[in-house]
Amino acid sequence: MIHWPSCLSKTARVISLLTSAFFLSIQVNVTSALETRDLKHLFDLTHAEQVALSLPTDVAIAPDGRIYVVDGSNHRIAVFDKAGRFLNVIGAKGSADGQFLSPIGITVDKKGNVYIADSGNYRIQIFNDSGGFIRKIKLREKNRKIKPIDVAINQSKKILYITGNNNHKVMRYSTRGKFLGSWGKKGNNPREFRYPATITVSDEGLVYVVDVLNSRIQIFESNGKLSTTAGSWGVLPGQLFRPKGVALGRKDQIYVSDSYMDLIEVYDNKTKFSHVLGKDNKPHKFVTPAGITIDKHNRIYVTEMLNNKVSVYQLLKD
């Protein structure tokens, strides 16, 4: 059901409906012709502590295979073993150390330490592999609190990269919490952002940033110098409408979730569009896919926000 704003005129409503119908028709025609690569469904994560996941936003995999899910509306992190069996939860709603307020992004380092973008509390929280609180990094710019969306780590340099929602920047911190600088501002030019979201770092130190409203992935060197971009606004192959998640597969293929098209697009390591994920030559339609990650076994984990679950698939081909 569509709920129209009271200030929207009848003419504007008609135009909006026609526009939606136009894009829907393009979407149907385009997705039916896309090249696909097959997925094999393995299992879904839907409940933790007998409580249903609520608007999960991101997922990360520990070195031992444990699965960490940001259970955003439940203000906690749900932890599962590699087979999808529930283990425990980290945190609860609140502002004390070890508590969360609308967490969004997550990453895990090679030692199993867990880094969480505790968005509503304007901080990054760090936990050990047993779920014990280590430290927090408060995010401020001058006199303004900064709301983090995601966090990624350059393992060799021990540098955290954090996307800021209300300053439209990528911020660099040491893992000990020292501010090391930032880049970006609100805009649509190179090195500018309109609500940067998910972020990941390659083994070579390249930083991949989902630039949501600019409908692109910007790829930077570790010092913030722009390397290249992937995607552009639209609903055609190789275009993005509302990208939300990014992950790197084998051969540094770039996987991008599009929360409007309900697809996961794949680009090669030269940022050329390759294919979408699907089965039997048909694109697989996820439900509002957001954060994604790929493990060492070539499994892809997809947070389907409005489906309140994380779906896990085996990637059958590179």
C-alpha positions as CSV (number, residue, x, y, z in Angstrom):
1,M,0.0,0.0,0.0
2,I,1.3,3.4,-0.9
3,H,1.0,6.2,1.7
4,W,1.1,9.6,0.0
5,P,2.4,12.7,1.7
6,S,-0.4,15.1,2.4
7,C,1.4,17.9,0.6
8,L,1.6,15.9,-2.7
9,S,-0.7,17.2,-5.3
10,K,-3.0,14.9,-7.4
11,T,-0.9,15.7,-10.5
12,A,2.3,14.9,-8.7
13,R,0.9,11.6,-7.5
14,V,-0.1,10.6,-11.0
15,I,3.4,11.5,-12.3
16,S,5.0,9.5,-9.5
17,L,2.8,6.5,-10.3
18,L,3.6,6.7,-14.0
19,T,7.3,7.0,-13.3
20,S,7.2,4.0,-11.0
21,A,5.4,2.0,-13.6
22,F,7.9,3.1,-16.3
23,F,10.9,2.0,-14.2
24,L,9.1,-1.2,-13.3
25,S,8.6,-2.1,-16.9
26,I,12.2,-1.4,-17.7
27,Q,13.2,-3.5,-14.7
28,V,11.2,-6.5,-15.9
29,N,12.5,-6.3,-19.4
30,V,16.1,-5.7,-18.4
31,T,16.3,-8.4,-15.8
32,S,14.8,-11.0,-18.1
33,A,17.7,-10.5,-20.5
34,L,20.6,-10.3,-18.1
35,E,23.5,-12.7,-18.1
36,T,23.4,-14.7,-14.9
37,R,25.7,-17.0,-12.8
38,D,24.2,-19.7,-10.7
39,L,23.7,-19.8,-6.9
40,K,22.9,-22.7,-4.7
41,H,20.8,-21.9,-1.6
42,L,22.4,-23.3,1.6
43,F,20.4,-21.9,4.5
44,D,18.8,-18.8,6.0
45,L,19.3,-17.1,9.3
46,T,16.1,-15.8,10.7
47,H,16.0,-16.0,14.5
48,A,18.4,-15.5,17.4
49,E,17.5,-16.5,21.0
50,Q,14.1,-17.4,19.6
51,V,13.6,-13.8,18.6
52,A,13.2,-13.0,15.0
53,L,15.8,-10.8,13.3
54,S,14.5,-7.3,12.7
55,L,15.8,-5.3,9.8
56,P,19.3,-6.8,9.6
57,T,21.7,-4.5,7.8
58,D,25.2,-6.2,7.6
59,V,27.0,-9.5,8.1
60,A,30.6,-10.5,8.6
61,I,32.5,-13.8,8.9
62,A,35.2,-14.6,11.5
63,P,38.3,-16.6,10.7
64,D,36.8,-19.7,12.3
65,G,33.6,-19.4,10.2
66,R,31.3,-17.8,12.8
67,I,28.7,-15.5,11.3
68,Y,28.0,-12.1,12.9
69,V,24.8,-10.4,11.9
70,V,23.9,-6.8,12.7
71,D,20.3,-7.2,14.0
72,G,19.6,-3.5,13.8
73,S,16.1,-3.0,15.1
74,N,16.9,-5.4,18.0
75,H,20.0,-3.3,18.8
76,R,22.3,-6.3,19.0
77,I,24.7,-8.6,17.1
78,A,23.5,-12.1,16.5
79,V,26.2,-14.8,16.3
80,F,25.9,-18.2,14.5
81,D,28.3,-21.0,13.8
82,K,29.4,-21.8,10.2
83,A,26.4,-24.1,9.7
84,G,23.9,-21.5,10.7
85,R,23.2,-22.7,14.3
86,F,22.6,-19.9,16.8
87,L,25.4,-19.3,19.3
88,N,24.8,-16.1,21.3
89,V,24.1,-12.4,21.0
90,I,26.3,-9.4,21.8
91,G,24.8,-6.4,23.3
92,A,21.3,-4.9,23.9
93,K,19.7,-1.5,23.5
94,G,21.5,1.2,25.4
95,S,24.4,3.6,25.4
96,A,26.7,1.9,28.0
97,D,29.9,0.1,26.8
98,G,28.8,-3.1,25.0
99,Q,25.3,-1.8,24.3
100,F,24.0,-0.5,21.0
101,L,21.5,2.0,19.5
102,S,20.6,1.1,15.9
103,P,24.0,-0.5,14.8
104,I,24.5,-0.7,11.0
105,G,27.9,-2.0,9.8
106,I,30.3,-4.6,11.0
107,T,33.7,-6.2,10.2
108,V,35.9,-8.9,11.7
109,D,39.7,-8.9,11.6
110,K,42.1,-11.9,11.3
111,K,42.3,-12.3,15.0
112,G,38.6,-12.5,15.4
113,N,38.1,-9.0,16.9
114,V,34.7,-7.5,15.9
115,Y,34.3,-3.8,14.9
116,I,30.7,-2.4,14.9
117,A,29.4,0.9,13.6
118,D,27.1,1.8,16.6
119,S,25.3,4.4,14.6
120,G,22.8,5.8,17.1
121,N,25.6,6.2,19.7
122,Y,28.0,7.9,17.3
123,R,30.8,5.5,17.8
124,I,32.7,2.4,16.8
125,Q,32.7,-0.4,19.4
126,I,35.4,-3.2,19.3
127,F,35.0,-6.6,20.9
128,N,37.2,-9.7,21.2
129,D,36.4,-13.1,19.7
130,S,34.6,-14.1,22.8
131,G,32.3,-11.0,22.7
132,G,34.1,-9.1,25.4
133,F,34.2,-5.3,25.1
134,I,37.6,-3.9,24.3
135,R,37.2,-0.2,23.5
136,K,35.1,2.4,21.8
137,I,36.0,5.1,19.3
138,K,33.8,8.2,19.6
139,L,33.3,10.0,16.3
140,R,33.3,13.8,16.2
141,E,34.1,16.5,13.7
142,K,34.7,19.8,15.4
143,N,31.7,20.1,17.7
144,R,29.5,17.7,15.7
145,K,28.8,14.0,16.5
146,I,29.3,11.8,13.4
147,K,27.0,8.9,12.7
148,P,28.9,5.9,11.3
149,I,27.4,3.6,8.8
150,D,30.1,1.0,8.2
151,V,33.7,0.2,9.2
152,A,36.4,-1.8,7.4
153,I,40.0,-2.6,8.3
154,N,43.3,-2.6,6.5
155,Q,44.8,-5.5,8.4
156,S,48.5,-4.9,7.6
157,K,48.4,-1.2,8.5
158,K,46.0,-1.5,11.4
159,I,43.8,1.3,10.0
160,L,40.0,1.5,10.2
161,Y,38.0,3.2,7.4
162,I,34.7,4.5,8.6
163,T,31.9,6.0,6.5
164,G,30.0,9.0,8.0
165,N,26.4,9.6,7.3
166,N,26.1,13.2,8.3
167,N,29.4,14.4,7.1
168,H,29.6,12.5,3.8
169,K,33.2,11.4,4.4
170,V,35.5,8.4,4.8
171,M,37.4,8.7,8.0
172,R,40.6,7.0,8.9
173,Y,41.4,5.9,12.5
174,S,44.0,3.6,14.0
175,T,42.6,0.5,15.6
176,R,43.6,2.1,18.9
177,G,41.3,5.1,18.2
178,K,43.7,7.8,16.9
179,F,42.2,10.0,14.2
180,L,44.4,9.9,11.0
181,G,42.4,12.1,8.6
182,S,39.5,11.9,6.2
183,W,38.4,12.7,2.7
184,G,35.2,13.6,0.9
185,K,32.3,16.0,1.2
186,K,28.7,16.2,0.0
187,G,28.5,16.3,-3.8
188,N,28.5,14.1,-6.9
189,N,32.0,14.9,-8.2
190,P,34.9,12.4,-7.9
191,R,35.9,11.9,-4.2
192,E,32.6,13.4,-3.1
193,F,29.7,11.4,-1.7
194,R,26.0,11.5,-1.1
195,Y,25.6,9.2,1.9
196,P,28.5,6.8,1.7
197,A,27.5,3.5,3.2
198,T,29.1,0.0,3.1
199,I,32.9,0.0,2.8
200,T,35.4,-2.8,2.3
201,V,39.2,-3.1,1.9
202,S,41.0,-5.5,-0.5
203,D,44.1,-7.4,0.4
204,E,46.1,-4.9,-1.6
205,G,44.7,-2.0,0.5
206,L,42.2,-0.6,-2.0
207,V,39.1,0.9,-0.3
208,Y,35.7,0.3,-1.9
209,V,32.9,2.7,-0.9
210,V,29.2,2.4,-1.8
211,D,28.1,6.0,-2.7
212,V,24.4,5.4,-2.3
213,L,22.6,8.4,-3.9
214,N,25.3,8.8,-6.5
215,S,24.6,5.2,-7.5
216,R,28.2,4.1,-7.8
217,I,31.1,2.4,-6.1
218,Q,34.2,4.6,-5.6
219,I,37.5,2.8,-5.3
220,F,40.4,4.6,-3.5
221,E,44.0,3.9,-2.7
222,S,44.7,3.7,1.0
223,N,45.6,7.4,1.3
224,G,42.3,8.5,-0.3
225,K,43.4,9.0,-3.9
226,L,40.7,8.0,-6.3
227,S,41.6,4.9,-8.3
228,T,38.4,4.2,-10.3
229,T,34.6,3.8,-10.1
230,A,32.1,1.1,-10.9
231,G,28.5,1.6,-11.9
232,S,26.3,4.6,-12.6
233,W,22.7,5.7,-12.1
234,G,20.1,3.7,-13.9
235,V,18.3,0.3,-14.2
236,L,20.2,-1.1,-17.2
237,P,23.0,-3.7,-16.9
238,G,26.0,-2.2,-15.2
239,Q,23.9,0.6,-13.7
240,L,22.8,0.9,-10.1
241,F,19.7,2.5,-8.6
242,R,20.2,2.2,-4.8
243,P,23.4,0.3,-4.1
244,K,23.8,-0.7,-0.5
245,G,26.4,-3.5,-0.1
246,V,29.8,-4.3,-1.6
247,A,32.0,-7.4,-1.3
248,L,35.0,-8.8,-3.1
249,G,35.1,-12.3,-4.5
250,R,37.7,-14.3,-6.1
251,K,39.9,-12.5,-8.7
252,D,38.8,-9.3,-6.9
253,Q,35.4,-9.4,-8.6
254,I,33.2,-6.7,-7.2
255,Y,29.7,-7.8,-5.9
256,V,27.2,-5.0,-5.3
257,S,23.7,-5.3,-3.9
258,D,21.0,-3.0,-5.4
259,S,18.2,-2.6,-2.9
260,Y,15.8,-1.1,-5.5
261,M,16.4,-3.7,-8.3
262,D,16.7,-6.5,-5.7
263,L,19.7,-7.8,-7.5
264,I,23.3,-8.5,-6.9
265,E,25.4,-7.3,-9.8
266,V,29.0,-8.4,-10.4
267,Y,31.8,-6.4,-11.9
268,D,35.2,-7.7,-12.9
269,N,38.5,-6.4,-11.4
270,K,38.6,-3.7,-14.2
271,T,35.1,-2.5,-13.0
272,K,33.4,-3.8,-16.1
273,F,29.9,-5.2,-15.6
274,S,29.9,-9.0,-15.9
275,H,26.6,-10.5,-14.7
276,V,24.0,-10.8,-12.0
277,L,23.5,-13.7,-9.6
278,G,20.7,-16.1,-10.4
279,K,19.7,-19.6,-11.3
280,D,18.7,-21.4,-14.6
281,N,19.4,-18.2,-16.6
282,K,17.1,-16.1,-14.5
283,P,18.2,-13.3,-12.1
284,H,17.6,-14.1,-8.5
285,K,15.4,-11.5,-6.8
286,F,16.4,-10.8,-3.3
287,V,14.2,-8.7,-0.9
288,T,15.9,-5.3,-0.3
289,P,19.5,-6.7,-0.2
290,A,21.9,-4.6,1.9
291,G,25.2,-5.7,3.5
292,I,26.9,-8.6,1.8
293,T,30.1,-10.6,2.3
294,I,31.9,-13.6,0.7
295,D,33.9,-16.1,2.7
296,K,36.9,-18.2,1.8
297,H,34.6,-21.1,0.7
298,N,33.0,-18.9,-1.9
299,R,29.8,-18.6,0.0
300,I,27.9,-15.3,-0.2
301,Y,25.9,-14.0,2.7
302,V,23.1,-11.5,1.9
303,T,21.2,-9.4,4.5
304,E,17.7,-9.1,3.1
305,M,16.4,-6.2,5.3
306,L,12.7,-6.3,4.6
307,N,12.7,-10.1,4.7
308,N,14.3,-10.0,8.1
309,K,16.8,-12.6,7.3
310,V,20.3,-13.4,6.1
311,S,20.3,-15.8,3.1
312,V,23.4,-17.9,2.4
313,Y,24.3,-19.2,-1.0
314,Q,27.2,-21.1,-2.6
315,L,28.6,-19.3,-5.6
316,L,28.9,-22.0,-8.3
317,K,31.1,-20.1,-10.8
318,D,33.5,-17.2,-10.6
